[in-house]
Amino acid sequence: MPAPIRLRELIRTIRTARTQAEEREMIQKECAAIRSSFREEDNTYRCRNVAKLLYMHMLGYPAHFGQLECLKLIASQKFTDKRIGYLGAMLLLDERQDVHLLMTNCIKNDLNHSTQYVQGLALCTLGCMGSSEMCRDLAGEVEKLLKTSNSYLRKKAALCAVHVIRKVPELMEMFLPATKNLLSEKNHGVLHTSVVLLTEMCERSPDMLLHFRKLVPQLVRILKNLIMSGYSPEHDVSGISDPFLQVRILRLLRILGRSDDDSSEAMNDILAQVATNTETSKNVGNAILYETVLTIMDIKSESGLRVLAINILGRFLLNNDKNIRYVALTSLLKTVQTDHNAVQRHRSTIVDCLKDLDVSIKRRAMELSFALVNGNNIRGMMKELLYFLDSCDPEFKADCASGVFLAAEKYAPSKRWHIDTIMRVLTTAGSYVRDDSVPNLIQLITNSVEMHAYTVQRLYKALLDDISQQPLVQVSSWCIGEYGDLLVSGQCEEEEPIQVTEDEVLDVLEGLLVSNLSTPVTRGYSLTAIMKLSTRFSSINRIKKVVSIYGSSIDVELQQRAVEYNALFKKYDHMRPALLERMPIMEKTASNVHTMFFGGYVWYYFFTLNCAFLSLAIPPMTAYSKNGLKIEFTFERANPNPNIAVITIHATNTTEADMTEFVFQAAVPKVSHDLSVTFVLEWPSQSPDLNPIENLWRELKVRVAQQQPQNITALEEICMEEWAKIPATVCENFVKTYRKCLTSVIDNIYRNFWTIKRT
Amino acid sequence: MYISHSSLSLLPSAPAIQIRFILIQNRAGKTRLAKWYMQFDDDEKQKLIEEVHAVVTVRDAKHTNFVEVRQKDLLDAMSFRNFKIIYRRYAGLYFCICVDVTDNNLAYLEGIHNFVEVLNEYFHNVCELDLVFNFYKVYTVVDEMFLAGEIRETSQTKVLKQLLMLQSLE
């Protein structure tokens, strides 16, 4: 059998392959050769074969048949064999294969080997892929090596111990005595790994944390020496001595000082020193500063130090390096709640970051900007944020729009500014806003009475420009429907009033109805708006025509509205003005029920029947109690189907006289579920209309009265006589007319009770 | 940039701060070194390699060197697994380290640079072919500088001395 080809040869050959198929062929051939070589138990070339196998594994080909061979290599005496064997073990084996346990003995022996490099290999492998069983078996050996004076081994042992603790936390106790002297080491490597070990132990166990708190002074001293000792060529990076060690010590200090006043106080000085003395021209210095800032913010530091930390972050924001800006924004986001005023000082820099090119920086800057908005800076901030909304990526628009709405609601300096801002959002990012922004805006507009003319004018102009943004179109058509009279009369005070005729307005609204861009919801809005204008405009005929056309629309919703409005024109024209009157001021109450009252006896109820509503038990409420009329609402859930809420209205008249012109209207906003209204009258016991028997009693009463009985016995006799005399035809008559009575009662109800399904 | 890639969710949420894996890839996606400090199946590893490659190669100079991944934990709907990839491009090679979100980005960036400088010294102006033909030596360098998912030795001179000693044993 010829000697297997060398690794280099193989690599070179594989690289000459021009296609994937060619490569695969070469590899398969070589794998076959390697397999037969393994079968021959050839010790000389095993190392070479396994190395080749590992290379092929790195290219992505399966190589697991070499696992056992790796173990044999590990057991060999030659260093080169062991090296490849351990590498193979780390690449091909993991704790899920039972084979790996066979390594345990080998590793144990190697941990006690005379050559430190072999020991090092063993520690390395154990530290990378040692399973819990292996760790348990070998922890003692690791602990022994932790106490050795050989620094090369000691630092490997420290990290290996970290791995052991991660796998088997119970073994932490075992390493405690060895840690006693770790920090007094001069060797940086050992110091570094010791700090890592201590960090791991403190993070895992609160007892250890308490135990190691006493090390804080020692750590502070080490850090001080690092900073002051000046030039140390071995561990120097760009002029700073061992930045990695500094960073690790700072992190350990952070863990130790957290929620402990004494430790935090002991650290204050050194932290201030690091913060002020570190060179910031290179990334290295900034890495240390960043860790310092994180530590300051986490422990119980004094306020001066915190301000210093935030100023460092502010300086980071001005740095050219975008990495540094990124970390600064991330940290500021975490601290903005607790140190709000300090962060405010850097507001302008943060706002500038909105224009950065990197997407993640932009996002953090946006979140931070929203967190910083308050009553004083709202105007300036909003200008920047709206500009950002214009130009940002679509993935941001929804969040930005919501943020703008929230901020505007909390801090708007004036109603006009608020309306302008919302309009601006709707025009630029209309398709990304949430559903409830439309009703919210409508409510806001209604409540700003003095702005009605201005608002409707602006919205009308916006409609002329663009009818594709649905939320904006919906709000506009609603407004035009409500305040169309102000529009045509040109009454605007805030800005130059525009000249527009009734026909032009109706053109626009009808345009919305026919446009392809309008959704069915929008069409509903515009139809209702047109209808409302029938009481505000004079061109009623045109409106009647439009409404009747849509009575045969394919869209069921539109059709129903049109039919109802038609009915309003034809049969109930006397009610039309009252029904389509201006909406009153709406108030928001805590239970999300909007109630409004205005003139006469007509009122609207808006129920937002959202999930919260259905899940709470709502106590009964008195909606109206004035002039002897009391209206009470009770809420309960329907028994078979808990998704249905049953609302019962009790109307009581406590005055002497009858109440007339009592009109009830129910309006349901689009986002809620269906509201079906059924009227259940308490069947009045003595009403002749509803109880035909009453008519019969009356008949009897009349006949008995004619006989004029003088005493009780006579009364009894006469009753019996007259009852028998009543002919059957009379009864039949009563039955026949019963139907007519009932229908006239219903008619009477409908004349006075009307349901409108949607606004 | 928030990216959710399903396979990166395979990384368990370890409480410790540590490196989860180190990758050296070229622009075409070929892996020149893959050092794993956590347990994965082979196909999981392959998926991770592909994901990292996809994420890192689309970024250019105007992006930061950090990519954060936020992925919903498949088992627990309320928690998020967060980790990030810190990478740096040297000529045609991407050096990527995957760490926990709470780690210091800038420090690991320095760590990568330290590692690359050692490679440069050891192989005398290292190029990609050096890493290909001497892959087992590259692993040795990694093992000298990192262990158990932590940075182990940061002094370049010390590391180089050790490497030369090891080489003499061959």
HADDOCK unambig.tbl for C-alpha pairs under 7 A between the chains (distance, minus, plus):
assign (segid A and resid 8 and name CA) (segid B and resid 133 and name CA) 6.44 0.50 0.50
assign (segid A and resid 11 and name CA) (segid B and resid 133 and name CA) 6.78 0.50 0.50
assign (segid A and resid 80 and name CA) (segid B and resid 170 and name CA) 5.72 0.50 0.50
assign (segid A and resid 124 and name CA) (segid B and resid 143 and name CA) 6.92 0.50 0.50
assign (segid A and resid 124 and name CA) (segid B and resid 147 and name CA) 6.64 0.50 0.50
assign (segid A and resid 127 and name CA) (segid B and resid 147 and name CA) 6.61 0.50 0.50
assign (segid A and resid 127 and name CA) (segid B and resid 148 and name CA) 5.18 0.50 0.50
assign (segid A and resid 128 and name CA) (segid B and resid 37 and name CA) 6.02 0.50 0.50
assign (segid A and resid 128 and name CA) (segid B and resid 147 and name CA) 6.68 0.50 0.50
assign (segid A and resid 128 and name CA) (segid B and resid 148 and name CA) 5.09 0.50 0.50
assign (segid A and resid 159 and name CA) (segid B and resid 147 and name CA) 6.32 0.50 0.50
assign (segid A and resid 159 and name CA) (segid B and resid 148 and name CA) 6.12 0.50 0.50
assign (segid A and resid 160 and name CA) (segid B and resid 148 and name CA) 6.53 0.50 0.50
assign (segid A and resid 163 and name CA) (segid B and resid 148 and name CA) 5.78 0.50 0.50
assign (segid A and resid 189 and name CA) (segid B and resid 152 and name CA) 6.82 0.50 0.50
assign (segid A and resid 189 and name CA) (segid B and resid 153 and name CA) 5.44 0.50 0.50
assign (segid A and resid 193 and name CA) (segid B and resid 152 and name CA) 6.19 0.50 0.50
assign (segid A and resid 234 and name CA) (segid B and resid 155 and name CA) 5.60 0.50 0.50
assign (segid A and resid 234 and name CA) (segid B and resid 157 and name CA) 6.20 0.50 0.50
assign (segid A and resid 235 and name CA) (segid B and resid 154 and name CA) 6.78 0.50 0.50
assign (segid A and resid 235 and name CA) (segid B and resid 155 and name CA) 4.76 0.50 0.50
assign (segid A and resid 283 and name CA) (segid B and resid 106 and name CA) 6.90 0.50 0.50
assign (segid A and resid 284 and name CA) (segid B and resid 110 and name CA) 6.59 0.50 0.50
assign (segid A and resid 287 and name CA) (segid B and resid 106 and name CA) 4.82 0.50 0.50
assign (segid A and resid 287 and name CA) (segid B and resid 107 and name CA) 5.19 0.50 0.50
assign (segid A and resid 291 and name CA) (segid B and resid 104 and name CA) 6.76 0.50 0.50
assign (segid A and resid 322 and name CA) (segid B and resid 64 and name CA) 5.90 0.50 0.50
assign (segid A and resid 323 and name CA) (segid B and resid 64 and name CA) 5.14 0.50 0.50
assign (segid A and resid 323 and name CA) (segid B and resid 65 and name CA) 6.39 0.50 0.50
assign (segid A and resid 357 and name CA) (segid B and resid 62 and name CA) 6.38 0.50 0.50
assign (segid A and resid 358 and name CA) (segid B and resid 62 and name CA) 6.16 0.50 0.50
assign (segid A and resid 358 and name CA) (segid B and resid 63 and name CA) 5.07 0.50 0.50
assign (segid A and resid 358 and name CA) (segid B and resid 64 and name CA) 6.92 0.50 0.50
assign (segid A and resid 359 and name CA) (segid B and resid 1 and name CA) 5.81 0.50 0.50
assign (segid A and resid 360 and name CA) (segid B and resid 1 and name CA) 4.57 0.50 0.50
